[in-house]
Amino acid sequence: MYAYKEIELITKNSSWWKQIKYRRESALILNKYRNQGWKLVKKIGEENNILKVDTRSYSKYFLRKKLI
């Protein structure tokens, strides 16, 4: 039996230094989940909205953890 979790993290930005910052933060969060026993099942990248000024792009991560 498995427990499932879905998280949304920032993975891209038009600014190179903000992209490094967001990717590092996302990697730290995913590593924290991995150390807790969660495994990555699937990643879906979402495109940013053209009508917004915000240049961040998000990705959804689907994780699962085996229950004892």
Secondary structure, 3 states (H helix, E strand, C coil): CEEEEEEEEEEECCCHHHHHHHHHHHHHHHHHHHHCCCEEEEEEECCCCCCCCCCCEEEEEEEEEECC
